[in-house]
Amino acid sequence: MPTSRSVIRNVHLYDPSRPNDPLGGLYLNSSVTRKTFLCMLEIVIRANSPYSVFLRGTEVPLASTDDPLQAGHYDIVCDVPGGMITVTDERSIARVLSRSVSTRRNRNFREQVRKRDGTCVITGLDNPVAFINDWTSFEAAHIFPLSHEELFRSLNYPQFVTNKSDETDTGINSCQNGLLMRSNIHDLFDAFKFSIDPDDDYKITCFSIDVDGIDGRTLDPVCRDPRDERRVVDEFLRWHFRQAVLANVKGEGESVFEFDFPDGSDMVGEIISGPRPGQRMEAELFMRLSSVSSISSD
């Protein structure tokens, strides 16, 4: 069964004129400041006039400061009488876990990310056996997923990649679209359970219970050295952060997909009966078919 992101929330958003219809919310970890929270609302909230945000029971609107956000109920109020508050129609993408066979393109991506980073850039854990080329439990994660390469093109993101192999290469398999992570951290990243805000000193923000102690850490500088032409692209991190906010803060939040399908289980049936079946099936098929196609061309 898919998991709801809203059940653990301790921050809740309301238009006070519709007290029984929550606009969204989030699970509050210590890294979230008032400024961060207001930036998240800019992604989620749509209003036809300027608005103010009040912690329920207070009379002073929330200011954009680095003070920690408090848990509680927040009312969003238009500053102009008759103003209307809604949530955006934009949704996060349906993303599958980035597991693929070792094709030529993916091998190059993996090797370049390993060479540049050498460590889990989220936890800071070094790989002590990298010198014998043992990368067990360390994985090269795509920031922008391969299954949405057409969206990558339509957003004109290839323009940000400076080390493409040729004019036909979109750059989605460039190390500039990758980060080295422990495998369990990679899964959380793909599920939008945490993200990195390049506009807030590369701070890591968790949107769920932080089992791994990564909330509030800073993305390792090894992957973002401005002097390195292989550095990760901020625009891709910015895109991922926006997706994470949409998935976790808007409305009830997007369901967390199930990926643990035991042998003999009806994987297709579970996907079809779950949330966003069309988009998820399309992404799953893309990953599998593109892998088969890449094998045949290797």
N, C-alpha and C positions, 0 to 999 in steps of 0.2 A: 504493500500500500504506500502511495506517495505521502510524504511528510509535509505538514503545514508549517510554514515559517512563522505564523502569527501566534502560535500557542504559547511561546515563551516570551512574548513581548512584555516589556515593562515601561515602554513609552508608547503613548496612544495619541493619535491626531484626530481632532474634531472640528467641524464647523458648528459652533454652538447653536445655530438655527436648526441643525439636524442632529440632535444629541444621540440618536439611536443608529446613526449611520456613519461609522468611523471612516475617516479618509485614509488611514494607514497607521504605521507605527514602526517600532524597531526594538530589538533586544539591545539594551544599553551596556556597552563595555566602557571601561574607564578612559579610552582614548578619545571618545566623542566629546568634543567641546561644543559650546553654544554656537560658535562660528561654523564648525563642521555640520552641525544639525541644520542650521539655516541654509547652508549650501546644498544639503540634501533636499530640503524643501523646494529649492529653486528648480530641481530636476522633476519633482513629483507634482507640485501644486501648480494649478492654473487659476488665475484670478483676473477679473476685468478691471481691477484697480489695485493700488498698493495695499498691502495687508500687514498686520502685526501679529505676533505670536505671543501668547500668554500662557504661562504655567497656571493651570486652573487654581483659583483661590488667591492669585496675585493681581496687582493692578498695574504693574510696570512691564511694558513689552520686553521681550527677550532681545538683548543686544548682542551684536556679533563680536564676542570676546573669546579669549582662550580659557575662560573659566569652564570647569567640567559641567556637562549637562546633568540635570537631575532627572531621575525617573518620575513618571507621573503622566497626567493627562494634560495635553496642550490644546488650547483653542486658537484657531486661526480666524482672525477677524478682519474684514475689509475696512480700510480707513475711510472709505466713502460710503455714505448710506446707500443701500440698494445694491452694493457690490456683490458679486457672486464668486464663491469658492468651489472649485472642482479639482479633480485629479486628471493628470495627463492621460491621453489615450495610448501613449507609447508603452510598449511592453519590452521586457528583456527578451533576448533570443532564447530559443530552446536549444540548450547546449548539451552534448553528450560528452562522456569522459574521453579525453584525447589519448586513445590507445590505438596504435596502428602497427602494421608490419614494417620491417626495416627496409624500406625502399631507398633508392639512391638519394632522392631529395630529402627524405626524412633522416637518413644517415648523416648527410652533410649538415643538416640543421642541428642534429643531436651533438655531433662532434664539435661544431663551432660554439655551441652554448657551453658544453663542458670545458672547452679550452679557455673561453673567456671568463667563466665564473669560477669553476673549480670547487664551489661550496654551495650549500643551500642558501640562496640569497634572502630567504624569508626567516629561517631559524638561525642562520649564522653557523650551522654545523658544517665543519670541514669534512671532506672525504679522505680519510687517512690512507686509503689503498688506491688512490687515483694513480699513483706511480706505476702500478702493475695493471692499469686499465680495468680495474674492477669498480663498476659503478652501480653495484647492487643497491637498490632502494633510492637511488638518485635519478631523477628523470628531467628531461628537457621539456618544459611546458610551453605550449603556444599561448600567447596572450589573446590574440584574435584567432578563433578556431578555424582549422582547415575546412570544416564542414560548411563554413559560410564564406567561402572565397569570393563568390559573386557579390556578396554584400561588401566585402573588403574592396573589390573593384569599384562598386557603385559609390562608395564613400570617398573615392580617390585616394585611398590610403597608400597605394604603391608609390605615390610621390614622396613619402617620408622615408622610404628605404633607400639607402645609399650604396648598398653592396649587392645589388641584384646581379644574377649571372649573365643575363642577356635581356634584350628588349621584350621578350615574351614572358619573362619572369615577373609575377606580381609582387614578389618579395614576401609573401606570407610565410614562406619557409626560411626566411632570413633569420639569423640569430638576433637581429634587432626586434623581432617579434617573439623572442623567447626568454625564458628564465629557468635556471636550474633549481629544482626543488626536491625535497624528499617526496617519496611517492604518495604518502598520506596527505601531505600539504598540497600536492598537485591536485588530488581529488577535491579538496576543499576549494581550491582556486577555481577549478572548472565548474563547481556547483555554486559559485558566487557567494560562498560562505565568508570570504574575506576579500579585500581588495587593497590596492595601493593608490594613494592620491598624490600624483606628482606636483600638484599645486599646494600641497601642505607638507613640504619637505620630505616627500616620499614616505609618509607615515602609513603604516599598515592598520587598517580598521577591520575588526571582526564584526560580522553581523549575526553571529550565533554564539553559543557558549564556547569560550576560548579554552579548549582542552590542552592546546599545545603551547600556550603562553606566548603567542605572537602578537597579540593586540598591542598597539602602541609602539612596536618596534619600527625601525627604519629599514627600508630596502637597502641591501648591502651596496656600498658604492662601487664595488668591483664591476657591476653590470651597467653602470650609468656614468662612467668617467667621460666628461665632455671632450676629452682629448682623444678618445678611442672611437674610431669610425664604426666599430661594431656595437656601440652602446645601444641600450634599449631605447625605443622611440616613446617619448612622453605621450604622444597622441594616442598610442595604443593602450597605454596604462590609463589614460583619461577615459577612453572608451570603456574599458573594463570596469572602472569605478562607477561610471554611469549605469552600466548594466547591473551591477551589484545593488545599487540604490533602487533601481526599478524593481528588481527581483525581491528585495527584502522590505522595502519601506512603503511602496504603493499598495493601497487597498489591503487585501488579505495576504499579499505576497504571493509569489509564484511557488507552486508545489516543488518540493525536492524530489527528483526522480529516483526510482529504485534501479540500481545497477547490479545487485547481487542476485543473479539468476542461477539457481542450482542446476546441475545436470538433470535433464529430463523435464525441466519446467517449460511452460508455454510462454517464452519471452515475447513473441509477437502479440499473443493474447493479452498479456499484462500491459504492454505498451498501448495497445488499442483501447483498453478499458481505463487507462490512466489519463492524466491531464495532458492537453495539447498533443493528442496522438499523431495528427498529421505532420506537424512540424518535427516532432521527435523522431518519427519513423523516417522522414526525409533525411534528417541529419545522420541517423544510424546507417541508413543505406548508403549515403554519400561516403561515409568513412570506410565502409566495407568494400564498396564497388571501386572507389578510387584507389584503395590498396591493391585490389586485384589487377586493375589497369596498370598501376605503377610496376607491379611485379613482372607483368608481361612485357613491359618496355625496358626493363633493366638489362 
